[in-house]
Each structure stands twice: as structure tokens, then as C-alpha cells.
Amino acid sequence: MTTRVLVAHPQLADSTSQQFFKASLPKTGVIWEHLDAQPALDVAREQAQLRQADRIILQFPLYWYAAPASLKQWEDTVLTRTFVYGDHRYPLAGKEVGVVVTTGMPAKAFQRGGAEGLTLDAALAPLAAVAQRAKMTWLPTFAVHQFSYLTEPQKLQLVIDYQRYLTQTQPDTLANRQAWFAQRLPEMVQQLPAAQRPTGELITTTFDQQRDALEELADTLAMIKETEDD
Amino acid sequence: MTTRVLVAHPQLADSTSQQFFKASLPKTGVIWEHLDAQPALDVAREQAQLRQADRIILQFPLYWYAAPASLKQWEDTVLTRTFVYGDHRYPLAGKEVGVVVTTGMPAKAFQRGGAEGLTLDAALAPLAAVAQRAKMTWLPTFAVHQFSYLTEPQKLQLVIDYQRYLTQTQPDTLANRQAWFAQRLPEMVQQLPAAQRPTGELITTTFDQQRDALEELADTLAMIKETEDD
């Protein structure tokens, strides 16, 4: 799977959250692009890259309840009508589109009666409408509120959650999470220093055992449910 | 009253609707500005002009369910947090903000189940949230769908409706409409060629008479209602 991350931020170097995300990118399968860094958008090239991606991530800080102007410029320029739905061809159909959005306010601000007075879903409705017009699949939004207040353990968790958002099979079910970890654990263990590797291998073994146990449990539950339905 | 019209359109000269609006501007009380024409926004100047305006009109074609990038650039640059709500000062509080939006689709496309799948209100929700944050008064949107399909009589009507949206006292009640016309009719008649002026004066007289008759009717209705309420 190829994931294309399009970052819109006018001062990327000054953004601790964007630098954090950049350092957290998975090693493979992800192409990262900073829209504001391009003097002029190469429409043909951008469109070709969209065609090649399976998942497109739009990543930005929320400015006035929307993406920064550079993302809108990208939309207005790259997403021509002919490209998106001309002649009833939909080259983006079926591709996934996800939004990674940072905000300076707590999550509770984004609701009726909250300080911002509208939900993130309402703020992102115009973007979701573009996805709908292109017959793309909209992923649940990945929102990070008040990044600078996160603790170190929260940041470690954020690295994993972010990587999963970029590369894990959706929807975000237990089975898909397990499969994602199972694929990455051996690689992670191999990257550990020699002294810590036995611990890493133990974790892998425990993970596999628990996964088997969970699958058995799921089978049992399914059986019970089947009996009840009769 | 001073109305400031901010137009966002990347190709203004090619836009028949924007050229039509420009030609339809009231002669006085309106300051018109094309955002895309400015090489760099003068933040202090833009902010000063916002302070001086009573009504701010954001005028643009709907691109991907939002304003063109130039308006977002203006928001991101001119509407600094300090300016809009810093130190609990709200310099824009109480000012009216209205949107004049043109779309290439019929009105019915903008609803659930319609071709666009979302309402104009939903598309403009991020802008309305900015207005709310600034404690401004949001006016009902002035939408023009498929301008190029309008007939000549519809266009004549559009001139009047557009001028009223820019300068008439809100809300758009019969009394406010009448007051707006009463103020402009003598001026309009004076601008007529000499041969047509008697007709114009007749229209003014008829308008005044009908206005008096309407007021009497309103008084009578109010009296009847009062009796019923007892």
C-alpha cells in the first residue's frame, strides 16, 4: 500500500507537531510532501502521484475552522473537474482519504456550546464533500489537540497511532490492529540493541500467544451468539 | 453605512458574473476590493478597513465547497487572533458579514441527496464560525446559481437584490425594503432622460401612495390582531 501525505503549513520549521509527525513517519510505503514549499504546483505531476496512491492523508493545523490556504490552493489547482469526475471517469474512486489535523484548543471546544461552537466534522465537511464527489472513502479524522501539552508516554502512543493511521488496513478493528502489529514486531525487535533483543523476542512470543487466545475467545463468543440466535 | 466588498476570484476578468456584480455596485457607500489582485496583503491596512466598515461582504465563486484559496489566505493573514479576539477586545463585534456566492450548479444540488450532497450553509459553516468567534452578525447568504442561464429580467432583478444585500438595513423586512426604495427612487428618476422623467415621477407618486396604503393596512391588521388576542 502507498500512502501519500500532503502537509499544508506556512511555517513548517517552527511547528513542533509537524516536525514530530515527520520524525514519526513509517520507513516504507509513505511519500511525504510539503505543499507550501512548492513555488508552483506541477498539476500533471500531482495528479499522477494521486493516481498512484492508495491512501491520501491531508495533514495541517486548523486555521479558522479549515485547512491553511495552501491546501485550498492545491485543491483549486490540482483537483480540476476534468481530473476528478470528467467524462464519468473517477480516477480517485475507492482511494482512502484521511485528515490529520492539529488544533490549539481541547477536543471539548469543538461541539455545540463549546468555545469553538462547531464540530471538527462540520469544519471538515467541505473537504469530505470533495472526497464524496471523487467517490473516495473518507476515514475517521485523526485529530491532535494541544500537542504541546502531551506527556512523553502520550507522545510515544501518538507515534504508533499516527503510523497506524497512515498504513494500517481500515477500519480500525482489533483484527486489523493485530495484523499491523504482527507484521511490524519482528522488524522492531531486530532494530533493538543486542542486549534488549531477548526481551523483544519474548514480547513477540507473548503477543502471538495472546493473539491466538483472543482468536479462540472470539470463536467461542461467536458460537454462543449463534446458539442464542437460534 | 459603509459596506466593504472583498472579492476572491483568481480570474476576475474572465468572470461574467463578477463583472456583472462590479457594474451593479451602488454608487456610494461601498468599497470594493479584489483580493487576488494584491501581490501581498497589507495586514495593518486591511484591519483598519475592516474596523471602518459596518458590513463586510465576502464575494466569490464556490470552489470545492468553499471560497477560493485567496480568501483563505486573507483570513489566515489578516484575521490574526490578536486582532479578532485578543485581550477580549472584539473590534469586529456587531458588524454584519454577508456572503455573495456564485455556483455552477442549480440550487437543488445543494441538499442531502442532491448532486453536491451538502447545503451551502454546511459549506459555509467554517466562515460562519469565524464570524461567530468575532461576535459578528451573519447575514443570510446571497447565492446566485448558474448565472449564465439567467434571463434579462432576472438579471435586472439581480441588480436590485444585490444592491439591497450590500446596503439595505437588515433584516430584509417589507418595511426595510420600502425604506430602501423610498430613499433611492428620487435619485433614480433624476438620472432618467428628460422624456422619461414624468413616467418616473408617476412611479414615485404611486410608490408613495401604495406605501401609505400598506401602512394603513398594517395598522388595521394590528388592530384586528389586538382585538383577537384579548
Contacts between the chains, C-beta under 8 A, distances in Angstrom:
chain1	res1	chain2	res2	distance
A	10	B	76	7.3
A	63	B	72	7.8
A	63	B	75	7.3
A	63	B	76	5.1
A	64	B	72	7.7
A	64	B	75	4.9
A	64	B	76	6.9
A	64	B	79	6.5
A	64	B	126	6.7
A	64	B	129	7.7
A	64	B	130	5.1
A	65	B	125	7.5
A	65	B	126	3.7
A	65	B	127	7.9
A	65	B	129	4.5
A	65	B	130	6.5
A	66	B	66	6.9
A	66	B	72	6.5
A	66	B	126	4.5
A	67	B	72	7.8
A	68	B	72	7.2
A	68	B	76	5.8
A	69	B	69	4.9
A	69	B	70	7.7
A	69	B	72	4.0
A	69	B	73	3.9
A	69	B	75	7.8
A	69	B	76	5.3
A	70	B	69	7.6
A	72	B	63	7.8
A	72	B	64	7.7
A	72	B	66	6.5
A	72	B	67	7.8
A	72	B	68	7.2
A	72	B	69	4.0
A	72	B	72	4.8
A	73	B	69	3.9
A	73	B	73	8.0
A	75	B	63	7.3
A	75	B	64	4.9
A	75	B	69	7.8
A	76	B	10	7.3
A	76	B	63	5.2
A	76	B	64	6.8
A	76	B	68	5.9
A	76	B	69	5.3
A	79	B	64	6.5
A	116	B	129	6.8
A	116	B	133	7.5
A	117	B	129	6.1
A	117	B	132	5.6
A	117	B	133	7.7
A	118	B	125	6.0
A	118	B	126	7.8
A	118	B	129	4.9
A	122	B	122	7.2
A	122	B	125	5.1
A	122	B	126	8.0
A	123	B	125	7.0
A	123	B	126	5.4
A	123	B	129	7.1
A	125	B	65	7.5
A	125	B	118	6.0
A	125	B	122	5.1
A	125	B	123	7.0
A	125	B	125	6.4
A	126	B	64	6.7
A	126	B	65	3.7
A	126	B	66	4.5
A	126	B	118	7.8
A	126	B	122	8.0
A	126	B	123	5.3
A	126	B	126	7.1
A	127	B	65	7.9
A	129	B	64	7.7
A	129	B	65	4.4
A	129	B	116	6.8
A	129	B	117	6.1
A	129	B	118	4.9
A	129	B	123	7.1
A	130	B	64	5.1
A	130	B	65	6.5
A	132	B	117	5.6
A	133	B	116	7.5
A	133	B	117	7.7
